[in-house]
Amino acid sequence: MNIKILILFKVNGSTCYQKKLIRKICDAENIDAKKISPQFIISFIDNWKNKGLLHDDVKVKKSNLLESQILKVYSIYQKKTQDLNAMDFGDLILFTVKLFENNNDITEIYRKNFKYILVDEYQDTNFIQNKWLKLLVNSNQNICCVGDDDQSIYSWRGAKIKNFLDFDKVYKNTKIIRLEENYRSTQNILSVASNLISNNKNRVGKNLKTNMEDG
């Protein structure tokens, strides 16, 4: 029996294994880890994976020495993790997407298993997460996403507000339900916040209200 061991390198928890591996690769490639820290390289690699890019898919200008070095580390890093039968957090979704794209029979199994899909904090989804959702949703398109476009603050880690704004274009016959009653703040606070956020161009929009006094 061929038993494989999966080692998960945590991204939101301890990244010590990732850092050690990246540092070893940097040492072997004569890359100064003091000038380009392992954590910085991990962030770069994670960003590429969030965009659905394996190392062979990344296009970097030769004149960009920094990205060229990081891409070289990325390539070696993936080969090393594969040798270890290991995956980091980005791999879990990226390789699931690759699996679904290349194996329709497997995709159909999961589409039948997940007849209804609910996604919370949808404004924080990135490219690869959204692609995974599209592949997972069955022909009935039974998907409900909850989120707030005005709370989209994670673009720095790959979140794409376009996923939120284009939802009704991707999934036809979408019903939009606005939850506009606020139970926490006074009307004065809501009015000021609404007036400020209305300057943003890329938003669905809503009118916040409350039964509380003006305050």
N, CA, C and O of each residue as an XYZ file, in Angstrom:
860
protein
N       0.842     -1.190      0.000
C       0.000      0.000      0.000
C       0.886      1.253      0.000
O       1.813      1.369      0.802
N       0.589      2.176     -0.902
C       1.361      3.410     -1.012
C       0.693      4.497     -0.168
O      -0.278      5.115     -0.605
N       1.209      4.727      1.032
C       0.626      5.714      1.941
C       1.388      7.024      1.812
O       2.612      7.059      1.936
N       0.653      8.096      1.562
C       1.276      9.415      1.466
C       0.916     10.238      2.689
O      -0.188     10.129      3.222
N       1.842     11.050      3.122
C       1.633     11.903      4.291
C       1.486     13.350      3.826
O       2.304     13.853      3.056
N       0.464     13.990      4.292
C       0.235     15.395      3.959
C       0.653     16.271      5.126
O       0.129     16.127      6.230
N       1.570     17.157      4.898
C       1.988     18.124      5.907
C       1.416     19.476      5.514
O       1.660     19.958      4.409
N       0.674     20.074      6.393
C       0.076     21.374      6.106
C       0.914     22.479      6.735
O       1.072     22.535      7.954
N       1.447     23.353      5.893
C       2.136     24.536      6.383
C       1.099     25.605      6.629
O       0.471     26.073      5.680
N       0.901     26.004      7.857
C      -0.111     27.002      8.179
C       0.348     28.383      7.733
O       1.512     28.750      7.896
N      -0.576     29.134      7.174
C      -0.286     30.508      6.806
C      -0.767     31.455      7.894
O      -0.079     32.416      8.237
N      -1.949     31.185      8.435
C      -2.505     32.059      9.470
C      -2.067     31.649     10.875
O      -2.366     32.339     11.850
N      -1.375     30.549     10.970
C      -0.876     30.110     12.263
C       0.646     30.173     12.250
O       1.225     31.213     11.936
N       1.291     29.065     12.591
C       2.753     29.044     12.621
C       3.311     28.847     11.218
O       2.946     27.893     10.532
N       4.196     29.746     10.789
C       4.815     29.625      9.472
C       6.271     29.179      9.590
O       7.059     29.365      8.663
N       6.623     28.590     10.734
C       8.029     28.260     10.986
C       8.571     27.274      9.960
O       9.714     27.415      9.525
N       7.774     26.270      9.559
C       8.245     25.285      8.590
C       8.474     25.927      7.231
O       9.465     25.647      6.556
N       7.547     26.790      6.840
C       7.709     27.516      5.578
C       8.969     28.364      5.596
O       9.765     28.339      4.657
N       9.138     29.108      6.668
C      10.286     30.011      6.769
C      11.609     29.241      6.727
O      12.564     29.660      6.073
N      11.646     28.114      7.433
C      12.868     27.304      7.448
C      13.197     26.806      6.049
O      14.353     26.833      5.627
N      12.171     26.349      5.329
C      12.376     25.823      3.982
C      12.819     26.937      3.041
O      13.754     26.760      2.259
N      12.151     28.075      3.118
C      12.510     29.220      2.272
C      13.942     29.673      2.577
O      14.710     29.983      1.666
N      14.288     29.708      3.862
C      15.634     30.150      4.258
C      16.702     29.195      3.697
O      17.752     29.640      3.233
N      16.429     27.893      3.743
C      17.375     26.911      3.206
C      17.552     27.093      1.703
O      18.662     26.999      1.180
N      16.440     27.354      1.017
C      16.507     27.576     -0.438
C      17.318     28.834     -0.747
O      18.140     28.841     -1.664
N      17.081     29.896      0.024
C      17.824     31.149     -0.163
C      19.319     30.937      0.046
O      20.137     31.451     -0.717
N      19.673     30.177      1.081
C      21.083     29.890      1.359
C      21.718     29.138      0.191
O      22.839     29.440     -0.220
N      20.993     28.163     -0.334
C      21.513     27.350     -1.440
C      21.661     28.162     -2.723
O      22.530     27.881     -3.548
N      20.806     29.172     -2.884
C      20.831     29.996     -4.101
C      21.587     31.304     -3.908
O      21.553     32.185     -4.768
N      22.267     31.422     -2.774
C      23.051     32.629     -2.459
C      22.206     33.905     -2.477
O      22.633     34.950     -2.966
N      21.013     33.787     -1.937
C      20.124     34.940     -1.797
C      20.182     35.388     -0.346
O      19.917     34.598      0.560
N      20.521     36.633     -0.125
C      20.679     37.165      1.225
C      19.321     37.304      1.903
O      18.521     38.163      1.532
N      19.061     36.450      2.903
C      17.773     36.449      3.606
C      17.574     37.701      4.449
O      16.464     37.986      4.898
N      18.663     38.454      4.663
C      18.529     39.705      5.412
C      17.990     40.819      4.522
O      17.311     41.733      4.990
N      18.305     40.726      3.223
C      17.809     41.720      2.273
C      16.409     41.358      1.773
O      15.563     42.231      1.581
N      16.178     40.069      1.567
C      14.850     39.589      1.153
C      14.413     38.556      2.185
O      14.836     37.402      2.121
N      13.589     38.950      3.118
C      13.221     38.064      4.223
C      12.332     36.911      3.748
O      11.568     37.076      2.797
N      12.423     35.747      4.400
C      11.549     34.614      4.064
C      10.067     34.971      4.132
O       9.280     34.502      3.310
N       9.680     35.796      5.106
C       8.277     36.194      5.233
C       7.831     37.010      4.021
O       6.701     36.864      3.554
N       8.705     37.857      3.517
C       8.404     38.654      2.322
C       8.219     37.744      1.119
O       7.310     37.949      0.315
N       9.074     36.743      0.994
C       8.982     35.779     -0.118
C       7.698     34.965     -0.021
O       7.025     34.724     -1.023
N       7.364     34.543      1.207
C       6.119     33.792      1.431
C       4.917     34.613      1.005
O       3.995     34.085      0.384
N       4.915     35.901      1.332
C       3.808     36.786      0.956
C       3.688     36.901     -0.556
O       2.584     36.914     -1.100
N       4.826     36.984     -1.227
C       4.850     37.080     -2.686
C       4.274     35.805     -3.306
O       3.440     35.863     -4.210
N       4.730     34.654     -2.808
C       4.268     33.362     -3.323
C       2.774     33.193     -3.086
O       2.042     32.737     -3.965
N       2.329     33.568     -1.884
C       0.916     33.464     -1.543
C       0.068     34.349     -2.463
O      -1.031     33.964     -2.863
N       0.580     35.525     -2.791
C      -0.127     36.441     -3.682
C      -0.274     35.843     -5.076
O      -1.331     35.965     -5.695
N       0.775     35.199     -5.572
C       0.693     34.535     -6.874
C      -0.323     33.398     -6.843
O      -1.097     33.225     -7.785
N      -0.322     32.630     -5.769
C      -1.266     31.516     -5.665
C      -2.707     32.015     -5.568
O      -3.625     31.390     -6.099
N      -2.899     33.152     -4.883
C      -4.239     33.746     -4.807
C      -4.751     34.164     -6.179
O      -5.959     34.263     -6.398
N      -3.822     34.409     -7.100
C      -4.192     34.768     -8.472
C      -4.293     33.541     -9.371
O      -4.546     33.653    -10.570
N      -4.091     32.364     -8.770
C      -4.191     31.118     -9.536
C      -2.950     30.783    -10.329
O      -3.026     30.033    -11.303
N      -1.801     31.323     -9.935
C      -0.571     31.156    -10.708
C       0.417     30.214    -10.030
O       0.891     30.496     -8.930
N       0.729     29.099    -10.682
C       1.868     28.281    -10.279
C       3.129     28.927    -10.840
O       3.047     29.846    -11.654
N       4.278     28.456    -10.413
C       5.526     29.132    -10.797
C       5.723     29.190    -12.304
O       6.300     30.151    -12.813
N       5.247     28.165    -13.036
C       5.384     28.161    -14.500
C       4.469     29.174    -15.173
O       4.679     29.534    -16.332
N       3.455     29.633    -14.450
C       2.492     30.585    -15.023
C       2.906     32.038    -14.824
O       2.395     32.928    -15.504
N       3.822     32.280    -13.905
C       4.207     33.655    -13.560
C       5.136     34.232    -14.623
O       6.117     33.600    -15.014
N       4.819     35.433    -15.084
C       5.658     36.129    -16.061
C       6.354     37.302    -15.367
O       5.701     38.210    -14.852
N       7.652     37.268    -15.362
C       8.436     38.319    -14.719
C       9.457     38.858    -15.713
O      10.103     38.087    -16.423
N       9.605     40.171    -15.765
C      10.619     40.778    -16.627
C      12.009     40.466    -16.089
O      12.252     40.536    -14.884
N      12.910     40.123    -16.990
C      14.275     39.797    -16.567
C      14.947     40.966    -15.867
O      15.831     40.780    -15.032
N      14.520     42.170    -16.214
C      15.106     43.359    -15.595
C      14.681     43.527    -14.136
O      15.307     44.269    -13.379
N      13.611     42.830    -13.752
C      13.134     42.901    -12.368
C      13.845     41.821    -11.559
O      13.356     40.699    -11.424
N      15.001     42.182    -11.028
C      15.859     41.213    -10.331
C      15.178     40.642     -9.099
O      15.293     39.446     -8.830
N      14.464     41.484     -8.339
C      13.817     41.042     -7.112
C      12.791     39.947     -7.394
O      12.840     38.873     -6.794
N      11.866     40.222     -8.306
C      10.823     39.238     -8.614
C      11.400     37.998     -9.272
O      10.887     36.896     -9.076
N      12.461     38.166    -10.052
C      13.107     37.013    -10.694
C      13.692     36.070     -9.646
O      13.594     34.849     -9.769
N      14.300     36.653     -8.614
C      14.867     35.841     -7.532
C      13.762     35.123     -6.756
O      13.886     33.943     -6.428
N      12.682     35.852     -6.470
C      11.572     35.265     -5.716
C      10.905     34.157     -6.534
O      10.512     33.128     -5.984
N      10.778     34.369     -7.842
C      10.182     33.346     -8.708
C      11.036     32.080     -8.725
O      10.506     30.970     -8.758
N      12.349     32.247     -8.704
C      13.248     31.090     -8.660
C      13.055     30.321     -7.360
O      13.019     29.090     -7.358
N      12.929     31.055     -6.252
C      12.673     30.421     -4.958
C      11.319     29.707     -4.983
O      11.191     28.600     -4.462
N      10.323     30.333     -5.582
C       8.973     29.746     -5.698
C       9.038     28.405     -6.422
O       8.434     27.424     -5.988
N       9.782     28.372     -7.536
C       9.907     27.149     -8.321
C      10.527     26.019     -7.504
O      10.029     24.894     -7.515
N      11.609     26.321     -6.799
C      12.285     25.311     -5.974
C      11.408     24.917     -4.790
O      11.323     23.745     -4.425
N      10.765     25.907     -4.205
C       9.875     25.686     -3.054
C       8.773     24.684     -3.392
O       8.480     23.786     -2.602
N       8.159     24.841     -4.576
C       7.085     23.919     -4.972
C       7.601     22.497     -5.177
O       6.930     21.525     -4.828
N       8.795     22.388     -5.744
C       9.370     21.052     -5.949
C       9.697     20.392     -4.611
O       9.503     19.190     -4.436
N      10.198     21.199     -3.667
C      10.530     20.676     -2.345
C       9.274     20.221     -1.592
O       9.265     19.149     -0.987
N       8.224     21.032     -1.632
C       6.988     20.657     -0.934
C       6.377     19.404     -1.566
O       5.804     18.564     -0.873
N       6.507     19.293     -2.890
C       5.987     18.102     -3.562
C       6.763     16.864     -3.127
O       6.177     15.803     -2.911
N       8.073     17.000     -3.001
C       8.904     15.881     -2.530
C       8.516     15.460     -1.112
O       8.620     14.287     -0.753
N       8.070     16.422     -0.319
C       7.671     16.166      1.068
C       6.216     15.728      1.190
O       5.726     15.489      2.294
N       5.515     15.621      0.037
C       4.060     15.384      0.051
C       3.363     16.428      0.916
O       2.462     16.118      1.696
N       3.800     17.664      0.757
C       3.295     18.743      1.595
C       2.565     19.792      0.773
O       2.784     19.927     -0.431
N       1.696     20.529      1.448
C       0.992     21.651      0.836
C       0.930     22.800      1.829
O       0.808     22.583      3.035
N       1.015     24.024      1.318
C       0.744     25.163      2.179
C      -0.719     25.555      1.983
O      -1.439     24.911      1.220
N      -1.155     26.602      2.665
C      -2.572     26.977      2.635
C      -3.028     27.341      1.219
O      -4.124     26.970      0.797
N      -2.178     28.068      0.492
C      -2.530     28.473     -0.872
C      -2.710     27.286     -1.799
O      -3.555     27.314     -2.694
N      -1.908     26.230     -1.586
C      -1.999     25.034     -2.423
C      -3.351     24.335     -2.294
O      -3.860     23.768     -3.261
N      -3.935     24.380     -1.081
C      -5.161     23.629     -0.826
C      -6.276     24.031     -1.790
O      -7.000     23.177     -2.301
N      -6.410     25.345     -2.039
C      -7.447     25.800     -2.966
C      -6.951     25.745     -4.413
O      -7.680     25.319     -5.309
N      -5.710     26.178     -4.634
C      -5.175     26.216     -5.994
C      -5.205     24.844     -6.660
O      -5.628     24.718     -7.809
N      -4.753     23.807     -5.932
C      -4.712     22.481     -6.533
C      -6.097     21.832     -6.602
O      -6.335     20.956     -7.433
N      -7.003     22.264     -5.728
C      -8.396     21.811     -5.850
C      -8.993     22.350     -7.144
O      -9.691     21.633     -7.861
N      -8.713     23.620     -7.438
C      -9.187     24.233     -8.686
C      -8.593     23.506     -9.891
O      -9.307     23.203    -10.847
N      -7.291     23.225     -9.849
C      -6.642     22.504    -10.944
C      -7.264     21.119    -11.120
O      -7.471     20.656    -12.242
N      -7.560     20.463     -9.985
C      -8.178     19.134    -10.021
C      -9.546     19.193    -10.692
O      -9.861     18.365    -11.547
N     -10.355     20.175    -10.301
C     -11.694     20.330    -10.875
C     -11.626     20.676    -12.363
O     -12.416     20.163    -13.156
N     -10.690     21.541    -12.743
C     -10.587     21.969    -14.137
C     -10.199     20.823    -15.066
O     -10.619     20.774    -16.222
N      -9.397     19.908    -14.547
C      -8.874     18.830    -15.391
C      -9.631     17.510    -15.255
O      -9.328     16.550    -15.965
N     -10.619     17.450    -14.345
C     -11.343     16.191    -14.113
C     -12.833     16.473    -13.910
O     -13.292     16.655    -12.782
N     -13.567     16.505    -14.994
C     -14.999     16.823    -14.921
C     -15.781     15.824    -14.075
O     -16.751     16.198    -13.417
N     -15.365     14.546    -14.086
C     -16.080     13.525    -13.323
C     -15.976     13.797    -11.819
O     -16.944     13.626    -11.078
N     -14.783     14.224    -11.380
C     -14.596     14.546     -9.959
C     -15.379     15.803     -9.595
O     -16.001     15.872     -8.535
N     -15.342     16.786    -10.475
C     -16.077     18.033    -10.241
C     -17.562     17.757    -10.064
O     -18.203     18.330     -9.183
N     -18.109     16.883    -10.895
C     -19.541     16.551    -10.826
C     -19.912     15.872     -9.514
O     -21.003     16.086     -8.985
N     -19.010     15.060     -8.995
C     -19.259     14.405     -7.705
C     -19.463     15.446     -6.617
O     -20.395     15.347     -5.820
N     -18.587     16.448     -6.587
C     -18.674     17.485     -5.554
C     -19.839     18.428     -5.797
O     -20.438     18.927     -4.844
N     -20.167     18.680     -7.049
C     -21.326     19.516     -7.348
C     -22.611     18.858     -6.849
O     -23.525     19.540     -6.384
N     -22.676     17.537     -6.946
C     -23.864     16.810     -6.479
C     -23.906     16.751     -4.954
O     -24.981     16.750     -4.354
N     -22.730     16.703     -4.335
C     -22.669     16.636     -2.869
C     -23.038     17.966     -2.217
O     -23.646     17.995     -1.147
N     -22.668     19.057     -2.866
C     -22.940     20.388     -2.320
C     -24.032     21.057     -3.150
O     -23.759     21.804     -4.089
N     -25.284     20.763     -2.772
C     -26.424     21.273     -3.540
C     -26.709     22.737     -3.215
O     -27.240     23.473     -4.047
N     -26.356     23.151     -2.009
C     -26.574     24.543     -1.587
C     -25.281     25.073     -0.971
O     -24.658     24.407     -0.144
N     -24.887     26.267     -1.379
C     -23.633     26.851     -0.908
C     -23.903     28.226     -0.299
O     -24.569     29.064     -0.908
N     -23.384     28.448      0.900
C     -23.498     29.735      1.580
C     -22.086     30.259      1.850
O     -21.256     29.558      2.429
N     -21.826     31.490      1.428
C     -20.519     32.115      1.629
C     -20.698     33.370      2.474
O     -21.520     34.230      2.156
N     -19.929     33.470      3.543
C     -19.962     34.662      4.386
C     -18.757     35.547      4.044
O     -17.766     35.061      3.499
N     -18.840     36.831      4.360
C     -17.772     37.804      4.105
C     -17.311     37.726      2.646
O     -16.115     37.680      2.359
N     -18.272     37.714      1.747
C     -17.966     37.506      0.323
C     -17.099     38.618     -0.256
O     -16.388     38.401     -1.237
N     -17.151     39.808      0.341
C     -16.346     40.926     -0.168
C     -14.851     40.679      0.011
O     -14.031     41.367     -0.597
N     -14.494     39.701      0.840
C     -13.081     39.416      1.105
C     -12.529     38.262      0.271
O     -11.383     37.861      0.474
N     -13.311     37.720     -0.658
C     -12.824     36.597     -1.468
C     -11.820     37.074     -2.512
O     -11.922     38.186     -3.028
N     -10.848     36.213     -2.814
C      -9.863     36.549     -3.842
C     -10.174     35.797     -5.135
O     -11.183     35.098     -5.232
N      -9.305     35.947     -6.114
C      -9.538     35.377     -7.445
C      -9.708     33.866     -7.400
O     -10.673     33.336     -7.950
N      -8.780     33.164     -6.749
C      -8.789     31.701     -6.788
C      -9.944     31.129     -5.971
O     -10.498     30.090     -6.331
N     -10.314     31.792     -4.878
C     -11.463     31.344     -4.085
C     -12.756     31.457     -4.897
O     -13.609     30.571     -4.854
N     -12.881     32.549     -5.627
C     -14.075     32.765     -6.436
C     -14.150     31.773     -7.600
O     -15.229     31.313     -7.974
N     -12.996     31.459     -8.155
C     -12.950     30.477     -9.245
C     -13.363     29.103     -8.736
O     -14.071     28.366     -9.422
N     -12.918     28.762     -7.532
C     -13.291     27.499     -6.889
C     -14.799     27.417     -6.689
O     -15.411     26.378     -6.933
N     -15.395     28.530     -6.241
C     -16.849     28.581     -6.049
C     -17.594     28.340     -7.355
O     -18.558     27.576     -7.401
N     -17.138     28.999     -8.415
C     -17.794     28.841     -9.722
C     -17.774     27.391    -10.188
O     -18.748     26.896    -10.756
N     -16.653     26.716     -9.941
C     -16.526     25.312    -10.340
C     -17.386     24.402     -9.474
O     -17.850     23.359     -9.935
N     -17.601     24.794     -8.219
C     -18.328     23.961     -7.270
C     -19.844     24.098     -7.394
O     -20.580     23.152     -7.113
N     -20.309     25.270     -7.813
C     -21.755     25.512     -7.918
C     -22.346     24.648     -9.029
O     -21.813     24.592    -10.137
N     -23.458     23.974     -8.716
C     -24.076     23.109     -9.710
C     -24.943     23.904    -10.679
O     -25.035     25.128    -10.583
N     -25.581     23.194    -11.617
C     -26.365     23.853    -12.665
C     -27.556     24.626    -12.109
O     -28.051     25.547    -12.759
N     -28.028     24.259    -10.902
C     -29.144     24.979    -10.284
C     -28.715     26.334     -9.710
O     -29.553     27.178     -9.391
N     -27.409     26.525     -9.587
C     -26.841     27.776     -9.070
C     -27.450     28.167     -7.723
O     -27.838     29.316     -7.509
N     -27.524     27.189     -6.824
C     -28.042     27.449     -5.477
C     -26.926     27.986     -4.593
O     -26.343     27.256     -3.791
N     -26.640     29.270     -4.752
C     -25.560     29.889     -3.987
C     -26.053     31.194     -3.375
O     -26.702     32.006     -4.034
N     -25.725     31.373     -2.091
C     -26.101     32.589     -1.366
C     -24.837     33.179     -0.759
O     -24.134     32.516      0.003
N     -24.558     34.424     -1.101
C     -23.361     35.085     -0.584
C     -23.753     36.296      0.256
O     -24.578     37.114     -0.152
N     -23.155     36.393      1.421
C     -23.430     37.493      2.348
C     -22.174     38.345      2.467
O     -21.075     37.817      2.638
N     -22.335     39.651      2.377
C     -21.172     40.511      2.494
C     -21.558     41.972      2.468
O     -22.733     42.320      2.350
N     -20.556     42.820      2.579
C     -20.764     44.268      2.585
C     -19.643     44.902      1.777
O     -18.487     44.909      2.199
N     -19.994     45.432      0.615
C     -18.974     46.028     -0.250
C     -18.282     47.212      0.420
O     -17.135     47.518      0.097
N     -18.959     47.873      1.340
C     -18.359     49.010      2.050
C     -17.336     48.577      3.097
O     -16.623     49.412      3.655
N     -17.265     47.274      3.364
C     -16.285     46.760      4.326
C     -15.169     45.976      3.643
O     -14.493     45.159      4.269
N     -14.990     46.234      2.370
C     -13.925     45.559      1.630
C     -12.598     46.260      1.914
O     -12.307     47.301      1.325
N     -11.804     45.701      2.801
C     -10.562     46.343      3.244
C      -9.332     45.441      3.064
O      -8.238     45.793      3.507
N      -9.508     44.277      2.416
C      -8.398     43.329      2.338
C      -7.820     43.171      0.933
O      -7.327     42.098      0.585
N      -7.874     44.219      0.134
C      -7.283     44.142     -1.205
C      -5.776     43.900     -1.116
O      -5.178     43.320     -2.023
N      -5.172     44.347     -0.022
C      -3.719     44.170      0.162
C      -3.325     42.704      0.301
O      -2.155     42.357      0.140
N      -4.301     41.840      0.601
C      -3.990     40.404      0.659
C      -4.774     39.625     -0.402
O      -5.008     38.424     -0.261
N      -5.174     40.327     -1.464
C      -5.724     39.644     -2.631
C      -7.223     39.697     -2.809
O      -7.727     39.212     -3.822
N      -7.964     40.269     -1.860
C      -9.425     40.333     -1.992
C      -9.814     41.161     -3.218
O      -9.241     42.221     -3.470
N     -10.796     40.665     -3.976
C     -11.258     41.339     -5.187
C     -12.723     41.745     -5.020
O     -13.614     40.896     -5.019
N     -12.964     43.058     -4.880
C     -14.331     43.544     -4.726
C     -15.142     43.271     -5.985
O     -16.372     43.247     -5.940
N     -14.459     43.065     -7.112
C     -15.131     42.744     -8.379
C     -15.973     41.479     -8.236
O     -17.026     41.367     -8.864
N     -15.525     40.525     -7.418
C     -16.304     39.305     -7.183
C     -17.686     39.655     -6.657
O     -18.688     39.074     -7.075
N     -17.729     40.606     -5.743
C     -18.979     41.041     -5.107
C     -19.839     41.820     -6.096
O     -21.034     41.558     -6.233
N     -19.224     42.777     -6.782
C     -19.969     43.669     -7.669
C     -20.523     42.943     -8.900
O     -21.558     43.338     -9.437
N     -19.842     41.888     -9.344
C     -20.269     41.172    -10.558
C     -21.092     39.926    -10.267
O     -21.395     39.157    -11.179
N     -21.455     39.718     -9.006
C     -22.158     38.490     -8.627
C     -23.425     38.268     -9.459
O     -23.650     37.170     -9.969
N     -24.249     39.310     -9.595
C     -25.517     39.155    -10.320
C     -25.316     39.031    -11.821
O     -26.244     38.655    -12.536
N     -24.112     39.344    -12.315
C     -23.813     39.154    -13.732
C     -23.378     37.715    -13.997
O     -23.665     37.145    -15.050
N     -22.686     37.146    -13.024
C     -22.196     35.762    -13.151
C     -23.329     34.764    -12.909
O     -23.477     33.788    -13.643
N     -24.130     35.025    -11.864
C     -25.222     34.113    -11.503
C     -26.552     34.789    -11.859
O     -26.997     35.716    -11.182
N     -27.159     34.310    -12.915
C     -28.376     34.929    -13.437
C     -29.545     34.755    -12.459
O     -29.558     33.848    -11.625
N     -30.520     35.652    -12.592
C     -31.730     35.644    -11.752
C     -31.398     35.774    -10.265
O     -32.062     35.186     -9.411
N     -30.367     36.550     -9.980
C     -29.960     36.787     -8.591
C     -30.974     37.686     -7.886
O     -31.456     38.665     -8.457
N     -31.284     37.345     -6.655
C     -32.128     38.213     -5.825
C     -31.233     38.907     -4.812
O     -30.532     38.249     -4.044
N     -31.256     40.243     -4.808
C     -30.432     41.020     -3.889
C     -31.286     41.482     -2.707
O     -32.313     42.136     -2.886
N     -30.851     41.136     -1.513
C     -31.558     41.532     -0.285
C     -30.647     42.463      0.503
O     -29.563     42.063      0.927
N     -31.078     43.687      0.696
C     -30.290     44.654      1.449
C     -30.720     44.653      2.919
O     -31.890     44.866      3.237
N     -29.778     44.415      3.784
C     -30.034     44.460      5.229
C     -29.601     45.844      5.710
O     -28.438     46.054      6.053
N     -30.532     46.771      5.733
C     -30.180     48.176      5.938
C     -30.425     48.682      7.360
O     -29.974     49.772      7.712
N     -31.132     47.904      8.175
C     -31.382     48.379      9.535
C     -30.186     48.090     10.424
O     -29.715     46.956     10.505
N     -29.702     49.129     11.090
C     -28.540     49.025     11.961
C     -29.009     49.068     13.419
O     -29.824     49.912     13.794
N     -28.485     48.151     14.231
C     -28.934     48.040     15.625
C     -27.901     48.579     16.615
O     -28.129     48.547     17.825
N     -26.782     49.069     16.117
C     -25.666     49.424     16.983
C     -25.458     50.932     17.103
O     -25.175     51.429     18.193
N     -25.593     51.664     15.999
C     -25.214     53.072     15.975
C     -26.429     54.001     15.922
O     -27.523     53.598     15.525
N     -26.211     55.251     16.329
C     -27.271     56.266     16.238
C     -27.386     56.756     14.799
O     -26.488     56.528     13.989
N     -28.489     57.427     14.482
C     -28.734     57.883     13.124
C     -27.694     58.911     12.671
O     -27.315     58.933     11.500
N     -27.231     59.765     13.595
C     -26.200     60.748     13.223
C     -24.932     60.060     12.715
O     -24.340     60.479     11.721
N     -24.532     59.009     13.407
C     -23.329     58.262     12.997
C     -23.559     57.605     11.637
O     -22.686     57.645     10.770
N     -24.720     57.008     11.454
C     -25.030     56.337     10.188
C     -25.073     57.334      9.033
O     -24.606     57.041      7.933
N     -25.634     58.507      9.288
C     -25.742     59.527      8.237
C     -24.369     60.017      7.789
O     -24.109     60.164      6.595
N     -23.493     60.267      8.766
C     -22.133     60.715      8.442
C     -21.383     59.625      7.675
O     -20.723     59.903      6.674
N     -21.491     58.373      8.157
C     -20.801     57.249      7.509
C     -21.314     57.041      6.082
O     -20.529     56.822      5.160
N     -22.638     57.111      5.910
C     -23.236     56.911      4.582
C     -22.831     58.021      3.623
O     -22.563     57.766      2.449
N     -22.786     59.264      4.125
C     -22.401     60.398      3.293
C     -20.951     60.277      2.832
O     -20.621     60.623      1.699
N     -20.097     59.786      3.714
C     -18.684     59.620      3.384
C     -18.465     58.490      2.382
O     -17.772     58.665      1.380
N     -19.062     57.328      2.659
C     -18.816     56.143      1.825
C     -19.468     56.268      0.454
O     -19.079     55.567     -0.480
N     -20.462     57.157      0.321
C     -21.147     57.332     -0.963
C     -20.220     57.876     -2.041
O     -20.544     57.814     -3.226
N     -19.054     58.414     -1.634
C     -18.068     58.919     -2.602
C     -17.354     57.793     -3.339
O     -16.741     58.022     -4.382
N     -17.429     56.574     -2.800
C     -16.815     55.430     -3.487
C     -17.628     55.090     -4.735
O     -18.855     55.015     -4.682
N     -16.935     54.882     -5.859
C     -17.627     54.596     -7.120
C     -18.038     53.129     -7.224
O     -19.140     52.818     -7.676
N     -17.149     52.234     -6.806
C     -17.411     50.801     -6.967
C     -18.122     50.226     -5.747
O     -17.491     49.662     -4.853
N     -19.434     50.378     -5.725
C     -20.224     49.827     -4.626
C     -21.649     49.596     -5.105
O     -22.126     50.249     -6.033
N     -22.322     48.647     -4.447
C     -23.720     48.359     -4.763
C     -24.606     49.448     -4.173
O     -25.547     49.910     -4.820
N     -24.303     49.859     -2.941
C     -25.032     50.941     -2.302
C     -26.189     50.469     -1.434
O     -26.835     49.462     -1.722
N     -26.438     51.231     -0.349
C     -27.546     50.937      0.560
C     -27.820     52.167      1.415
O     -26.977     53.059      1.513
N     -28.991     52.216      2.033
C     -29.373     53.338      2.897
C     -29.525     52.836      4.321
O     -30.523     52.199      4.657
N     -28.537     53.124      5.156
C     -28.564     52.652      6.536
C     -29.558     53.456      7.360
O     -29.673     54.673      7.219
N     -30.266     52.748      8.220
C     -31.259     53.401      9.079
C     -31.319     52.687     10.427
O     -30.851     51.557     10.566
N     -31.897     53.359     11.411
C     -32.006     52.780     12.732
C     -33.264     53.310     13.439
O     -33.781     54.371     13.088
N     -33.734     52.580     14.411
C     -34.862     53.040     15.224
C     -34.393     53.808     16.452
O     -35.202     54.279     17.252
N     -33.069     53.927     16.592
C     -32.508     54.666     17.727
C     -32.654     56.164     17.485
O     -32.951     56.594     16.371
N     -32.443     56.960     18.544
C     -32.489     58.409     18.414
C     -31.270     58.914     17.626
O     -30.318     58.174     17.379
N     -31.333     60.196     17.242
C     -30.233     60.759     16.459
C     -28.905     60.672     17.195
O     -27.879     60.350     16.596
N     -28.922     60.961     18.497
C     -27.695     60.839     19.291
C     -26.802     62.049     19.126
O     -25.728     62.111     19.725
